[in-house]
Amino acid sequence: MKLNGDCVKRELAVQELLAGRSEELVVIGLGSPVWDCTAIEDHALNFPLWGAMGSAAMIGLGLALAQPKRRVLIITGDGEMLMGLGSLATIAAQKPRNLAIAVLDNEIYGETGGQRTHTSFGVRLAEMARGAGFERPITAIDEESLTRAVQLVRFEAGSVLVNIKVSQDPSPLVMPPREGVVLKNRFREALLGPDALKE
């Protein structure tokens, strides 16, 4: 049950975000989002973070700038996003046309015991993104607004942030590889081809 207001099932939110995926590059913030996305598909173009809390958006920005013809999607949690708030200002200043952030906001730190995050006290990540310079950030709280959020994430040009209020259901513990070198090499090869590992 949510601490504050309406929400959507987190499993549904992740399924919808990744439905019909083709060649999008997906950076996944540590913890539950990694398990959520891996449960859908352990895709070679997923780059899950096992650590580096607060860095998902900046890693996504680097990819978006380096690969301007590829759609880059960041799927992360509210705790991870709160730790990296400065990245919103940097992304808005850089204005990549191919970057989208989807925050799975369950208002708790799910990996450390369920302590409340600041969003449970009224902090609004979409409004913070708007203040940084994102044009149309939104908060999704039900299936109708989730549909709009997914459309923005998948197709809207420019920097996009959607904050999706999700249930606090535990994620299935479906793990990708845990070795950083394995994940890096898998991602590089899927993105750049087998010769990328010869450098």
C-alpha positions in Angstrom: 0.0 0.0 0.0 1.2 3.5 -0.8 2.1 5.9 1.9 0.6 8.8 -0.1 -2.2 8.6 -2.6 -2.8 6.6 -5.8 -0.4 4.4 -7.7 0.0 1.7 -10.3 1.4 -1.8 -9.9 5.2 -1.6 -10.4 5.2 -4.7 -12.5 2.7 -3.2 -14.9 4.7 0.0 -15.1 7.9 -1.8 -16.0 6.1 -4.1 -18.5 4.6 -1.1 -20.3 7.9 0.9 -20.3 9.7 -2.0 -22.0 6.8 -3.3 -24.2 7.7 -3.4 -27.9 11.3 -2.4 -27.2 13.6 -2.5 -30.2 17.1 -1.0 -29.9 16.7 1.5 -27.1 19.6 1.7 -24.7 18.4 1.2 -21.1 20.3 2.3 -18.1 18.9 0.9 -14.9 19.3 2.4 -11.4 20.4 0.1 -8.7 18.1 -2.2 -6.7 14.6 -3.0 -7.5 14.5 -1.4 -11.0 17.4 -3.8 -12.0 15.4 -6.8 -10.8 12.2 -5.5 -12.4 13.8 -5.0 -15.8 15.7 -8.3 -15.7 12.5 -10.1 -14.9 11.1 -8.7 -18.2 14.2 -9.5 -20.2 17.9 -9.6 -19.5 18.6 -7.7 -22.7 22.2 -7.1 -23.9 21.4 -3.4 -24.3 20.5 -3.1 -20.6 23.1 -1.5 -18.5 22.2 -2.2 -14.9 23.9 -0.5 -12.1 24.9 -2.6 -9.1 26.3 0.4 -7.3 27.0 4.1 -8.2 23.8 5.3 -6.5 22.7 8.7 -8.0 24.6 8.1 -11.2 22.0 6.6 -13.5 20.9 9.8 -15.1 24.5 11.0 -15.8 25.5 7.7 -17.3 22.3 8.0 -19.5 23.3 11.5 -20.5 26.7 10.4 -21.6 25.2 7.6 -23.7 22.6 10.0 -25.2 25.3 12.5 -26.2 27.6 9.8 -27.6 24.8 8.0 -29.5 22.5 10.8 -30.7 20.7 8.4 -33.1 19.7 6.0 -30.4 16.9 6.4 -27.8 18.3 6.2 -24.3 15.9 5.3 -21.4 16.8 5.5 -17.8 14.7 3.4 -15.4 15.4 4.2 -11.8 13.9 4.6 -8.4 13.0 7.7 -6.4 15.8 7.1 -3.8 18.4 6.9 -6.6 17.0 9.9 -8.4 16.9 12.0 -5.2 20.6 11.3 -4.7 21.4 12.5 -8.2 19.2 15.6 -8.5 22.0 17.8 -9.9 21.9 15.6 -13.0 18.5 17.1 -13.9 20.0 20.6 -14.3 22.9 19.2 -16.4 20.6 17.2 -18.6 18.3 20.3 -19.1 21.3 22.4 -20.0 22.7 19.9 -22.5 19.3 19.3 -24.1 19.7 15.9 -25.6 16.9 15.0 -28.0 17.0 11.3 -27.3 16.9 10.9 -23.5 14.1 9.8 -21.2 14.0 9.2 -17.5 11.3 7.0 -15.9 11.3 7.1 -12.1 9.6 4.3 -10.3 8.5 6.2 -7.2 7.4 4.0 -4.4 8.3 6.5 -1.7 10.7 4.1 0.1 14.3 2.9 0.1 13.4 -0.7 -0.8 16.9 -2.1 -0.5 17.7 -0.9 3.0 14.6 -1.7 5.0 11.8 0.4 3.5 12.6 3.8 5.1 10.5 6.6 3.6 12.1 8.8 0.9 11.5 12.5 0.6 8.8 11.9 -2.0 6.6 10.4 0.8 6.8 13.8 2.5 5.6 15.7 -0.6 8.8 16.3 -2.6 7.7 16.3 -6.3 10.3 15.0 -8.7 8.4 16.1 -11.8 8.3 19.7 -10.5 12.0 19.6 -9.7 12.6 18.5 -13.2 10.4 21.3 -14.5 12.4 23.8 -12.4 15.6 22.5 -13.9 14.3 23.1 -17.4 12.5 19.9 -18.5 9.6 21.0 -20.7 6.8 18.6 -19.9 7.6 16.3 -16.9 4.6 14.5 -15.6 3.6 12.3 -12.7 1.6 9.1 -13.4 -0.7 7.8 -10.7 -3.0 5.4 -12.6 -3.2 3.4 -15.7 -4.5 6.3 -17.8 -1.6 8.6 -16.9 0.8 5.6 -17.2 -0.2 5.3 -20.8 0.7 9.0 -21.4 4.0 8.5 -19.5 4.9 5.6 -21.6 4.2 7.5 -24.8 6.4 10.3 -23.7 9.2 8.0 -22.7 9.1 6.1 -26.0 8.5 8.8 -28.5 8.8 12.4 -27.2 11.7 14.3 -28.6 13.9 16.2 -26.1 14.7 15.4 -22.5 11.8 13.7 -20.8 11.1 12.8 -17.2 8.1 10.8 -16.0 7.6 10.1 -12.3 5.5 7.0 -11.9 3.9 6.4 -8.5 4.2 2.7 -8.1 3.1 0.2 -5.4 5.5 -1.0 -2.8 5.2 -4.6 -3.9 8.5 -6.5 -3.6 10.3 -7.1 -6.9 11.0 -10.6 -8.0 14.7 -11.3 -7.4 15.7 -11.9 -11.0 19.3 -10.9 -11.3 21.5 -10.0 -14.3 25.2 -10.8 -14.2 26.8 -9.2 -11.2 30.3 -8.7 -12.6 30.9 -5.1 -13.9 33.3 -6.1 -16.6 30.9 -8.7 -18.0 28.0 -6.1 -18.1 30.3 -3.5 -19.7 31.6 -5.8 -22.3 28.1 -7.3 -23.1 26.7 -3.8 -23.5 29.7 -2.5 -25.6 29.4 -5.5 -28.0 25.7 -5.2 -28.4 26.0 -1.5 -29.1 29.2 -1.3 -31.1 29.7 -4.8 -32.5 32.2 -7.5 -31.7 35.2 -5.4 -32.8 34.5 -3.0 -29.8 36.0 -5.6 -27.5 39.3 -5.7 -29.5 40.2 -2.1 -28.6 
